[in-house]
Amino acid sequence: MELTHAVWHALSMAFAMGWEILWPLILGFGLSAAIQAVVSHRQMSKLLPDDKPKTLALATALGAASSSCSYAAVALARSIYRKGANFTAAMAFEIASTNLVVELGIIMALLLGWRFTLAEFVGGPIMIIVLAVVFRRFLTPRLLEAAHAQAEKGLAGRMEGHAAMDDMSVSGKGSVLQKLLSKEGKTATSHFFVMDWASVWTDIVLGLLIAGAIAAWVPASFFEKFFFSSHPLVSVIWGPIVGPLIAVISFVCSVGNVPLAAVLWNGGISFGGVISFIFADLIVFPILRIYKKYYGFKMAAFLFGTFYIAMVVAGYLVEIIFAILHLTPRTRNATVLDPNIAFNYTSVLNIIFMLLAVVLVWRFLRTGGPMMLKMMNSNQKGKSN
C-alpha cells in the first residue's frame, strides 16, 4: 500500500505539472509552426554566411522563432549548415531554438517565476557570445573540415524528418498573413505543429515523470547537502558547475527539463545553477551520440567541452548580473508541485488551446500528414541503417 501511494503521489505531481504547462506548449508550437510555414531552412541558411555579430544576432532571432525539441534543433542546425550556413551561426541557431523560445519562457514564468524567464533570455545571448569567442579561438580549420565532410555523409540522427520538411514552407509572393491564411499555409502550419509535438512529447513526459518522482521521493535534506544550501558562496560557485552535469545524466531535453529545474530550485540549487541546467539540454548523452554521427568524434567532444564552458560562464554571469540588480529570487516556492488541480485561468486557457490543437491535428490528418510522417520515419531508419 505504501509503494502504491508513493507511485500515485509521484504520478499526481507529474500530471499537475503537465496540466500547468499545457497551454504554453500549444501556443509556442503553434507560433513556431506558423513561422516555419513561411520561412524555409534554405532561406535561413542564405542569411547566415559568417560568424559576424550581426549574423549571429540574426541566427539567434531565427532560432528563437523556430522553436523545437533538442533533437529537432540539432537536426535543423546540421540541415542549414549543409545548405551553406556558417557553422558557428548554425550552433547559435541551435541554442536559440531550444533555449530562447516563447513556450519555454512562459513555462518558466509559471513554474519558477518571471525572474527565471528574464534570466533565461539574458543568459541565452551570453552563452552564444561566449561560444562564438571560444569557437574563434579554438575551432581550427582542420577540425571544421573534418566535421563538414562527416556532415555531408547525411547520416540520420533522431527527428531527421523534421529537418526534411523544408519543401512544406510556402513560397511565392504575398504578405506573411496572406501566406498563412492560404490553403497551403494552413496545411503547412498544421504539419509543422504536429511534427514539433511528435519530436518533443517523449521528452516532456519523461521530464514530468522524473520531476514528479524526485519531488515525491527525494528528501529535502539530501538536496540541501548536495547543493551546499547552508553555505551561500559555495552554493553559488557549485550550482553552475553541477547543473549541466545533472542535465547530462537525466537525459531530459527541451522544455521537459523545466519541471525538474523547479524541483532542483526548491531543493536548493543556486539561481545560476538553474539557468545552466536549463541550457544543458544540448549536451545530454543521446544528443552527444548524434553529434558524433553528424560531425565525427572530435567535433562531438569539442562541442561538449565548449558548450559546457559556455553554460557555466552564462550561469555565473547571470548570477552576478541579477545580484547586482537585486533581481535574484529570495524564496523557493515552486507551487506547481501541488498535485491538486483546480478550475482556474490555467484550466480555461488549456481548454481554449486544446481546441486550437484539435483543429490543427484535424487538418494534419485530412491533408496526408500521417502518411508523410510514416514515410519520414521510414526514410530516417533506412539512412540510419
C-alpha positions as CSV (number, residue, x, y, z in Angstrom):
1,M,0.0,0.0,0.0
2,E,2.8,2.4,0.8
3,L,4.5,1.7,-2.5
4,T,1.3,2.2,-4.4
5,H,0.7,5.5,-2.5
6,A,4.2,6.7,-3.3
7,V,3.9,5.9,-7.0
8,W,0.4,7.6,-7.1
9,H,1.8,10.7,-5.4
10,A,4.7,11.0,-7.9
11,L,2.3,10.5,-10.9
12,S,-0.1,13.1,-9.4
13,M,2.6,15.6,-9.2
14,A,3.8,14.9,-12.8
15,F,0.2,15.3,-14.1
16,A,-0.3,18.5,-12.2
17,M,2.9,20.0,-13.7
18,G,1.9,18.8,-17.1
19,W,-1.5,20.4,-16.8
20,E,0.2,23.7,-15.7
21,I,2.4,23.9,-18.8
22,L,0.0,22.5,-21.5
23,W,-1.3,25.8,-22.9
24,P,2.1,27.5,-23.2
25,L,3.3,24.4,-25.2
26,I,0.5,24.6,-27.6
27,L,0.9,28.4,-28.0
28,G,4.7,28.1,-28.6
29,F,4.5,25.2,-31.1
30,G,1.6,27.0,-32.9
31,L,3.7,30.2,-33.3
32,S,6.7,28.2,-34.4
33,A,4.7,26.2,-36.9
34,A,3.3,29.4,-38.4
35,I,6.8,30.9,-38.8
36,Q,8.3,27.7,-40.3
37,A,5.4,27.6,-42.8
38,V,6.5,30.9,-44.4
39,V,10.3,30.8,-43.8
40,S,12.3,27.8,-45.2
41,H,15.5,26.5,-43.8
42,R,17.2,27.2,-47.2
43,Q,16.3,30.8,-46.8
44,M,17.7,30.8,-43.3
45,S,21.0,29.3,-44.4
46,K,21.5,32.1,-47.0
47,L,21.1,34.7,-44.2
48,L,23.8,33.1,-42.1
49,P,27.0,33.0,-44.2
50,D,29.5,34.0,-41.5
51,D,30.1,34.5,-37.8
52,K,29.9,38.3,-37.6
53,P,27.9,39.7,-34.7
54,K,25.1,40.8,-36.9
55,T,24.8,37.3,-38.4
56,L,24.9,35.7,-35.0
57,A,22.1,38.0,-33.8
58,L,20.0,37.1,-36.8
59,A,20.7,33.4,-36.2
60,T,19.6,33.8,-32.6
61,A,16.4,35.5,-33.7
62,L,15.6,32.9,-36.3
63,G,16.3,30.1,-33.8
64,A,14.1,31.7,-31.2
65,A,11.3,31.8,-33.8
66,S,11.8,28.2,-34.8
67,S,11.2,26.5,-31.5
68,S,11.7,22.8,-31.4
69,C,12.9,20.0,-29.2
70,S,16.6,19.4,-28.8
71,Y,16.8,16.6,-31.3
72,A,14.9,18.5,-34.0
73,A,17.1,21.6,-33.3
74,V,20.3,19.6,-33.7
75,A,18.9,18.2,-37.0
76,L,17.8,21.6,-38.2
77,A,21.2,23.1,-37.4
78,R,23.0,20.5,-39.5
79,S,20.5,21.0,-42.3
80,I,21.1,24.7,-42.6
81,Y,24.9,24.1,-42.2
82,R,24.9,21.7,-45.1
83,K,22.9,24.3,-47.1
84,G,25.6,26.9,-46.7
85,A,25.2,28.5,-43.2
86,N,28.3,29.2,-41.2
87,F,29.0,26.5,-38.5
88,T,29.1,29.0,-35.6
89,A,25.9,30.6,-36.8
90,A,24.2,27.2,-37.1
91,M,25.2,26.4,-33.5
92,A,23.8,29.8,-32.4
93,F,20.5,28.9,-34.2
94,E,20.5,25.5,-32.4
95,I,20.9,27.1,-29.0
96,A,18.2,29.7,-29.6
97,S,15.7,27.2,-31.0
98,T,15.7,25.3,-27.7
99,N,16.5,27.9,-25.1
100,L,15.1,31.3,-26.3
101,V,11.6,30.2,-27.3
102,V,8.2,31.5,-26.3
103,E,6.9,28.4,-24.7
104,L,10.0,27.9,-22.6
105,G,9.7,31.5,-21.2
106,I,6.1,31.1,-20.4
107,I,6.6,27.7,-18.7
108,M,9.5,29.0,-16.6
109,A,7.4,32.0,-15.5
110,L,4.6,29.7,-14.5
111,L,6.7,27.1,-12.6
112,L,9.6,29.3,-11.4
113,G,8.6,32.9,-11.7
114,W,9.3,35.8,-14.2
115,R,12.8,36.4,-12.9
116,F,13.9,33.0,-14.3
117,T,12.3,33.8,-17.6
118,L,14.2,37.1,-17.7
119,A,17.4,35.2,-16.7
120,E,16.9,32.7,-19.5
121,F,16.6,35.4,-22.1
122,V,19.6,37.3,-20.7
123,G,21.7,34.1,-20.3
124,G,21.0,32.7,-23.7
125,P,22.7,35.5,-25.7
126,I,25.5,35.5,-23.2
127,M,26.1,31.8,-23.9
128,I,26.0,32.4,-27.6
129,I,28.6,35.2,-27.3
130,V,30.9,33.1,-25.1
131,L,30.6,30.2,-27.5
132,A,31.4,32.4,-30.5
133,V,34.5,33.7,-28.8
134,V,35.7,30.2,-27.9
135,F,35.0,29.0,-31.4
136,R,37.0,31.8,-32.9
137,R,39.9,30.9,-30.6
138,F,39.9,27.1,-30.7
139,L,37.9,25.9,-33.7
140,T,40.6,25.0,-36.2
141,P,40.1,24.8,-40.0
142,R,41.2,21.2,-39.9
143,L,38.5,20.3,-37.3
144,L,35.9,22.2,-39.2
145,E,36.9,20.5,-42.5
146,A,36.6,17.0,-40.9
147,A,33.2,18.0,-39.4
148,H,31.9,19.3,-42.8
149,A,33.0,16.1,-44.6
150,Q,31.2,14.0,-42.0
151,A,28.1,16.2,-42.2
152,E,27.9,15.8,-45.9
153,K,27.5,12.0,-45.5
154,G,24.0,12.7,-44.4
155,L,23.8,10.1,-41.7
156,A,20.5,10.2,-39.9
157,G,20.0,11.0,-36.3
158,R,16.7,11.4,-34.4
159,M,14.0,13.6,-35.9
160,E,15.6,13.9,-39.3
161,G,12.1,14.0,-40.8
162,H,11.6,17.4,-39.1
163,A,14.6,18.8,-40.9
164,A,13.5,17.3,-44.2
165,M,10.2,19.3,-44.2
166,D,11.7,22.3,-46.0
167,D,9.5,21.8,-49.1
168,M,6.4,22.4,-46.9
169,S,7.2,26.1,-46.5
170,V,5.0,28.4,-48.6
171,S,6.9,30.3,-51.3
172,G,5.8,32.9,-53.8
173,K,4.6,36.5,-53.4
174,G,2.2,37.9,-50.9
175,S,2.4,39.1,-47.3
176,V,3.1,36.7,-44.4
177,L,-0.5,36.9,-43.3
178,Q,-1.7,36.1,-46.8
179,K,0.6,33.1,-47.0
180,L,-0.5,31.8,-43.6
181,L,-4.2,32.1,-44.5
182,S,-3.8,30.4,-47.8
183,K,-4.7,26.7,-48.2
184,E,-1.1,25.8,-48.4
185,G,-0.2,27.9,-45.4
186,K,-2.8,26.3,-43.2
187,T,-1.7,22.9,-44.2
188,A,2.0,23.6,-43.7
189,T,1.2,25.1,-40.3
190,S,-0.7,22.0,-39.2
191,H,2.1,19.7,-40.4
192,F,4.9,21.6,-38.6
193,F,2.7,21.8,-35.5
194,V,2.2,18.0,-35.3
195,M,5.8,17.3,-36.2
196,D,7.0,19.6,-33.4
197,W,4.8,17.6,-31.0
198,A,6.0,14.3,-32.4
199,S,9.6,15.4,-31.7
200,V,9.1,16.6,-28.2
201,W,6.3,14.7,-26.4
202,T,8.6,11.8,-25.1
203,D,11.0,14.3,-23.6
204,I,8.1,16.2,-21.9
205,V,6.6,13.1,-20.5
206,L,10.0,11.8,-19.3
207,G,10.8,15.2,-17.7
208,L,7.5,15.3,-15.9
209,L,7.8,11.7,-14.6
210,I,11.4,12.3,-13.4
211,A,10.5,15.6,-11.7
212,G,7.4,14.1,-10.1
213,A,9.4,11.1,-8.8
214,I,12.2,13.3,-7.4
215,A,9.8,15.8,-5.8
216,A,7.8,12.9,-4.2
217,W,10.6,10.6,-3.1
218,V,13.9,12.5,-2.6
219,P,14.0,14.2,0.9
220,A,14.8,17.9,1.1
221,S,17.8,17.2,3.4
222,F,19.6,15.4,0.5
223,F,19.3,18.5,-1.8
224,E,20.3,20.8,1.0
225,K,23.6,18.9,1.5
226,F,24.3,18.3,-2.2
227,F,23.8,21.9,-3.2
228,F,25.5,23.3,-0.1
229,S,22.4,25.4,0.8
230,S,23.9,26.4,4.2
231,H,27.0,27.8,2.5
232,P,25.8,30.6,0.1
233,L,29.1,31.3,-1.5
234,V,30.0,27.7,-2.1
235,S,26.4,27.1,-3.4
236,V,26.8,29.9,-6.0
237,I,30.1,28.5,-7.2
238,W,28.9,24.9,-7.2
239,G,25.5,25.4,-8.9
240,P,26.5,26.3,-12.5
241,I,29.2,23.6,-12.4
242,V,26.9,20.8,-11.4
243,G,23.7,22.0,-13.0
244,P,24.7,20.9,-16.6
245,L,26.1,17.6,-15.3
246,I,22.8,16.8,-13.7
247,A,21.1,17.5,-17.0
248,V,23.5,15.3,-18.9
249,I,22.7,12.2,-16.8
250,S,18.9,13.0,-16.6
251,F,18.5,12.6,-20.4
252,V,15.7,15.2,-20.4
253,C,15.6,17.6,-23.3
254,S,13.9,20.8,-24.3
255,V,11.0,22.1,-22.1
256,G,10.8,18.8,-20.4
257,N,13.7,19.8,-18.1
258,V,11.8,22.8,-16.7
259,P,9.7,20.8,-14.2
260,L,12.9,19.1,-13.0
261,A,14.5,22.6,-12.7
262,A,11.7,23.6,-10.4
263,V,12.3,20.6,-8.2
264,L,16.1,21.4,-8.1
265,W,15.3,25.1,-7.3
266,N,13.1,24.1,-4.4
267,G,15.8,21.7,-3.3
268,G,18.5,24.4,-3.0
269,I,20.4,24.7,-6.3
270,S,21.7,28.3,-6.9
271,F,19.9,30.7,-9.3
272,G,22.8,30.5,-11.8
273,G,22.7,26.7,-11.5
274,V,19.1,26.5,-12.6
275,I,20.0,28.6,-15.7
276,S,23.0,26.4,-16.6
277,F,20.8,23.3,-16.0
278,I,18.2,24.5,-18.5
279,F,20.8,25.3,-21.1
280,A,22.3,21.8,-20.9
281,D,19.6,20.0,-22.9
282,L,22.0,20.2,-25.8
283,I,24.7,18.1,-24.2
284,V,22.7,15.1,-22.9
285,F,24.1,11.7,-23.8
286,P,21.7,11.0,-26.7
287,I,22.5,14.4,-28.2
288,L,26.2,13.7,-27.9
289,R,25.8,10.5,-29.8
290,I,24.0,12.4,-32.6
291,Y,26.9,15.0,-32.7
292,K,29.3,12.1,-33.2
293,K,27.2,10.8,-36.1
294,Y,26.7,14.2,-37.6
295,Y,30.2,15.7,-37.2
296,G,32.6,13.0,-36.0
297,F,34.0,12.1,-32.6
298,K,36.5,15.0,-32.3
299,M,33.8,17.7,-33.1
300,A,31.4,16.0,-30.7
301,A,34.0,16.2,-27.9
302,F,34.7,19.8,-28.9
303,L,31.0,20.7,-28.8
304,F,30.6,19.1,-25.4
305,G,33.6,21.0,-23.9
306,T,32.8,24.3,-25.4
307,F,29.0,24.1,-24.8
308,Y,29.7,23.1,-21.1
309,I,32.1,26.1,-20.6
310,A,29.6,28.5,-22.2
311,M,26.8,27.2,-20.0
312,V,28.8,27.5,-16.8
313,V,30.0,31.0,-17.7
314,A,26.5,32.1,-18.6
315,G,25.2,30.8,-15.3
316,Y,27.9,32.7,-13.3
317,L,27.3,35.9,-15.2
318,V,23.5,35.7,-14.8
319,E,24.1,35.1,-11.1
320,I,26.3,38.2,-10.8
321,I,24.2,40.5,-13.0
322,F,20.9,39.6,-11.2
323,A,22.6,40.0,-7.8
324,I,23.9,43.5,-8.7
325,L,20.4,44.5,-9.9
326,H,18.7,42.8,-6.8
327,L,16.7,40.6,-9.1
328,T,17.8,37.2,-7.6
329,P,14.7,35.4,-6.2
330,R,14.8,35.1,-2.4
331,T,12.1,32.4,-2.0
332,R,12.0,28.8,-3.1
333,N,8.3,28.1,-3.6
334,A,7.6,26.5,-7.0
335,T,3.9,26.0,-6.1
336,V,3.4,23.9,-9.2
337,L,4.4,20.9,-7.2
338,D,0.9,20.9,-5.5
339,P,-0.8,17.8,-7.0
340,N,-4.3,19.3,-6.7
341,I,-5.8,20.8,-9.9
342,A,-8.4,23.5,-9.7
343,F,-10.7,25.0,-12.3
344,N,-8.9,28.4,-12.8
345,Y,-7.5,30.5,-15.6
346,T,-5.0,27.8,-16.4
347,S,-7.8,25.3,-17.0
348,V,-9.7,27.8,-19.1
349,L,-6.6,28.5,-21.2
350,N,-5.8,24.8,-21.6
351,I,-9.3,24.1,-22.9
352,I,-9.1,27.0,-25.4
353,F,-5.7,26.0,-26.7
354,M,-6.6,22.3,-26.8
355,L,-9.5,23.2,-29.2
356,L,-6.9,25.0,-31.4
357,A,-4.7,21.9,-31.3
358,V,-7.6,19.8,-32.3
359,V,-8.2,22.0,-35.3
360,L,-4.6,21.8,-36.4
361,V,-4.4,18.0,-35.8
362,W,-7.6,17.5,-37.8
363,R,-6.2,19.4,-40.8
364,F,-3.0,17.4,-40.4
365,L,-5.0,14.1,-40.6
366,R,-7.1,15.4,-43.6
367,T,-4.1,16.5,-45.7
368,G,-1.9,13.4,-45.8
369,G,0.0,14.1,-42.6
370,P,0.1,10.6,-41.2
371,M,1.5,9.1,-44.4
372,M,4.1,11.8,-44.6
373,L,5.2,11.2,-41.0
374,K,5.4,7.5,-41.7
375,M,7.5,8.0,-44.8
376,M,9.9,10.3,-43.0
377,N,10.3,7.9,-40.1
378,S,10.9,5.0,-42.6
379,N,13.5,7.0,-44.5
380,Q,15.2,8.0,-41.3
381,K,15.5,4.4,-40.2
382,G,16.8,3.4,-43.6
383,K,19.5,6.1,-43.6
384,S,20.5,5.1,-40.0
385,N,21.0,1.5,-41.1
